[in-house]
Amino acid sequence: MGRAKLEIAKIENANSRQSTFKKRRAGLMKKAHELSVLCDAEIAIIVFSSTGKLFEFASSSMEHTLARFNKSVESKNSAIEHKGKDVSEVECLKQDIADLQLKNMQLLGKDLTGLGLKELQELEQQLNEGLLYVKDKKEQLLMEELDLSRKKIQNYSFDLLYRTGVHHGKCYPAQKD
């Protein structure tokens, strides 16, 4: 038969509490040493008794282990701060996207609720400027197409005149292909 399960609660008797502390502290230090040796783990234990007395165990140097611990905590805190910055940046970008989507809807003439007269006038001005740019670009493309068509007609006419033998105001016999 095994041991009876011990209820974990503060031991009221001071002598029993001190005796239990001493035995359990020794057991804890022994287990820490075994874990260190068996698993090649770096272990540091700091224990303060109820009277304020310090007990410590370190598998290597306590200072080295604490410095390593502090470095690890700092890198975790840095990662948490960086993550916090990333979260705030993501929230800022989400807000920018929402603002741009609203602006796009307004440029399409939708979702104009909440706009005052001044905002509507500014929107109208933006649309007019945009329309002018579109018309200018359209006119430019049409002129380029017209020039291209003229060149094609000119080349076709020249080719037709050359094939029929009529060029330079003289009439030549048609060439046979």
C-alpha contacts under 8 A as a table, 3 or more apart, distances in Angstrom:
res1	aa1	res2	aa2	distance
11	I	14	A	7.37
11	I	16	S	7.05
11	I	17	R	5.40
12	E	16	S	7.98
12	E	17	R	7.07
13	N	16	S	5.38
13	N	17	R	6.02
14	A	17	R	4.97
14	A	18	Q	6.07
15	N	18	Q	5.17
15	N	19	S	6.18
16	S	19	S	5.09
16	S	20	T	6.02
17	R	20	T	5.13
17	R	21	F	6.01
18	Q	21	F	5.03
18	Q	22	K	6.19
19	S	22	K	5.21
19	S	23	K	6.31
20	T	23	K	5.20
20	T	24	R	5.92
21	F	24	R	5.25
21	F	25	R	5.75
21	F	49	S	7.91
22	K	25	R	5.21
22	K	26	A	6.22
23	K	26	A	5.22
23	K	27	G	6.22
24	R	27	G	4.87
24	R	28	L	5.98
25	R	28	L	5.02
25	R	29	M	6.17
26	A	29	M	5.16
26	A	30	K	6.12
27	G	30	K	5.03
27	G	31	K	6.13
28	L	31	K	5.16
28	L	32	A	6.11
29	M	32	A	5.05
29	M	33	H	6.16
29	M	45	I	7.88
29	M	57	F	6.59
30	K	33	H	5.13
30	K	34	E	6.20
31	K	34	E	5.02
31	K	35	L	6.05
32	A	35	L	5.12
32	A	36	S	6.09
32	A	43	I	6.85
33	H	36	S	5.05
33	H	37	V	6.23
33	H	59	S	6.72
34	E	37	V	5.19
34	E	38	L	5.88
35	L	38	L	5.23
35	L	39	C	5.67
35	L	40	D	7.41
35	L	41	A	6.74
36	S	39	C	5.61
36	S	40	D	5.08
36	S	41	A	4.57
36	S	42	E	6.17
36	S	43	I	6.41
36	S	59	S	6.29
37	V	40	D	5.34
37	V	41	A	7.20
38	L	41	A	7.95
41	A	59	S	7.88
42	E	58	A	7.66
42	E	59	S	5.76
42	E	60	S	6.72
42	E	65	T	7.13
43	I	57	F	7.72
43	I	58	A	5.58
43	I	59	S	5.29
43	I	60	S	7.53
43	I	65	T	7.32
44	A	56	E	7.33
44	A	57	F	5.54
44	A	58	A	4.23
44	A	59	S	6.48
44	A	62	M	6.25
44	A	65	T	6.54
44	A	66	L	7.72
45	I	56	E	5.39
45	I	57	F	5.03
45	I	58	A	6.36
46	I	54	L	7.23
46	I	55	F	5.99
46	I	56	E	4.52
46	I	57	F	6.72
47	V	54	L	5.89
47	V	55	F	5.04
47	V	56	E	6.05
48	F	51	T	7.72
48	F	52	G	5.43
48	F	53	K	5.38
48	F	54	L	4.68
48	F	55	F	6.16
49	S	52	G	5.10
49	S	53	K	5.23
49	S	54	L	6.69
49	S	55	F	7.82
50	S	53	K	7.47
57	F	62	M	7.61
58	A	61	S	6.01
58	A	62	M	5.28
58	A	65	T	7.73
59	S	62	M	7.85
60	S	64	H	7.53
60	S	65	T	7.32
61	S	64	H	5.16
61	S	65	T	6.21
62	M	65	T	5.17
62	M	66	L	6.03
63	E	66	L	5.16
63	E	67	A	6.01
64	H	67	A	5.12
64	H	68	R	6.13
65	T	68	R	5.04
65	T	69	F	6.09
66	L	69	F	4.85
66	L	70	N	6.05
67	A	70	N	5.09
67	A	71	K	6.13
68	R	71	K	5.12
68	R	72	S	6.20
69	F	72	S	5.09
69	F	73	V	6.20
70	N	73	V	5.04
70	N	74	E	6.05
71	K	74	E	5.08
71	K	75	S	6.19
72	S	75	S	5.18
72	S	76	K	6.21
73	V	76	K	5.06
73	V	77	N	6.10
74	E	77	N	5.01
74	E	78	S	5.99
75	S	78	S	4.91
75	S	79	A	6.05
76	K	79	A	4.99
76	K	80	I	6.12
77	N	80	I	4.94
77	N	81	E	6.07
78	S	81	E	5.02
78	S	82	H	6.00
79	A	82	H	4.96
79	A	83	K	5.94
80	I	83	K	4.96
80	I	84	G	6.05
81	E	84	G	4.90
81	E	85	K	6.23
82	H	85	K	5.00
82	H	86	D	6.14
83	K	86	D	4.87
83	K	87	V	6.06
84	G	87	V	5.04
84	G	88	S	6.23
85	K	88	S	5.13
85	K	89	E	6.03
86	D	89	E	4.97
86	D	90	V	6.00
87	V	90	V	5.04
87	V	91	E	6.17
88	S	91	E	5.02
88	S	92	C	6.13
89	E	92	C	4.98
89	E	93	L	6.13
90	V	93	L	5.04
90	V	94	K	6.07
91	E	94	K	5.01
91	E	95	Q	6.23
92	C	95	Q	5.12
92	C	96	D	6.25
93	L	96	D	4.91
93	L	97	I	6.16
94	K	97	I	5.09
94	K	98	A	6.21
95	Q	98	A	5.04
95	Q	99	D	6.14
96	D	99	D	5.07
96	D	100	L	6.14
97	I	100	L	5.09
97	I	101	Q	6.07
98	A	101	Q	5.10
98	A	102	L	6.19
99	D	102	L	5.13
99	D	103	K	6.15
100	L	103	K	4.94
100	L	104	N	6.03
101	Q	104	N	5.00
101	Q	105	M	6.19
102	L	105	M	5.07
102	L	106	Q	6.18
102	L	111	D	7.46
103	K	106	Q	5.02
103	K	107	L	6.17
104	N	107	L	5.06
104	N	108	L	6.33
105	M	108	L	5.07
105	M	109	G	6.44
105	M	110	K	5.12
105	M	111	D	6.08
106	Q	109	G	4.92
106	Q	110	K	5.11
106	Q	111	D	5.72
106	Q	112	L	5.77
106	Q	123	L	7.87
107	L	110	K	7.34
107	L	123	L	7.09
107	L	127	L	7.10
109	G	112	L	6.75
112	L	115	L	5.85
115	L	118	K	7.91
115	L	119	E	5.65
115	L	120	L	6.24
116	G	119	E	5.32
116	G	120	L	6.18
117	L	120	L	5.10
117	L	121	Q	6.13
118	K	121	Q	5.09
118	K	122	E	6.22
119	E	122	E	5.05
119	E	123	L	6.10
120	L	123	L	4.98
120	L	124	E	6.08
121	Q	124	E	4.98
121	Q	125	Q	6.16
122	E	125	Q	5.03
122	E	126	Q	6.22
123	L	126	Q	5.08
123	L	127	L	6.17
124	E	127	L	5.06
124	E	128	N	6.11
125	Q	128	N	5.05
125	Q	129	E	6.15
126	Q	129	E	5.16
126	Q	130	G	6.07
127	L	130	G	4.98
127	L	131	L	5.99
128	N	131	L	4.98
128	N	132	L	6.22
129	E	132	L	5.12
129	E	133	Y	6.38
130	G	133	Y	5.11
130	G	134	V	6.23
131	L	134	V	5.00
131	L	135	K	6.11
132	L	135	K	5.07
132	L	136	D	6.08
133	Y	136	D	5.13
133	Y	137	K	6.15
134	V	137	K	5.18
134	V	138	K	6.07
135	K	138	K	4.99
135	K	139	E	6.04
136	D	139	E	5.10
136	D	140	Q	6.12
137	K	140	Q	5.03
137	K	141	L	6.23
138	K	141	L	5.19
138	K	142	L	6.14
139	E	142	L	5.05
139	E	143	M	6.09
140	Q	143	M	5.16
140	Q	144	E	6.25
141	L	144	E	5.08
141	L	145	E	6.18
142	L	145	E	5.03
142	L	146	L	6.04
143	M	146	L	4.94
143	M	147	D	6.13
144	E	147	D	5.13
144	E	148	L	6.14
145	E	148	L	4.99
145	E	149	S	6.07
146	L	149	S	5.02
146	L	150	R	6.13
147	D	150	R	5.05
147	D	151	K	6.19
148	L	151	K	5.14
148	L	152	K	6.20
149	S	152	K	5.00
149	S	153	I	6.12
150	R	153	I	5.06
150	R	154	Q	6.02
151	K	154	Q	4.97
151	K	155	N	6.01
152	K	155	N	5.07
152	K	156	Y	5.93
153	I	156	Y	4.94
153	I	157	S	5.92
154	Q	157	S	5.05
154	Q	158	F	6.04
155	N	158	F	5.06
155	N	159	D	5.97
156	Y	159	D	5.01
156	Y	160	L	5.97
157	S	160	L	4.97
157	S	161	L	6.04
158	F	161	L	5.11
158	F	162	Y	6.03
159	D	162	Y	5.04
159	D	163	R	6.08
160	L	163	R	5.16
160	L	164	T	6.11
161	L	164	T	5.21
161	L	165	G	5.98
161	L	166	V	5.03
161	L	167	H	5.83
162	Y	165	G	5.09
162	Y	166	V	6.13
162	Y	167	H	6.24
163	R	166	V	7.76
163	R	174	A	6.05
163	R	175	Q	6.26
164	T	172	Y	7.78
164	T	173	P	7.37
164	T	174	A	4.92
164	T	175	Q	7.30
165	G	170	K	7.98
165	G	171	C	5.73
165	G	172	Y	4.48
165	G	173	P	5.50
165	G	174	A	4.84
165	G	175	Q	7.12
166	V	169	G	6.66
166	V	170	K	5.86
166	V	171	C	4.73
166	V	172	Y	6.11
167	H	170	K	5.73
167	H	171	C	6.81
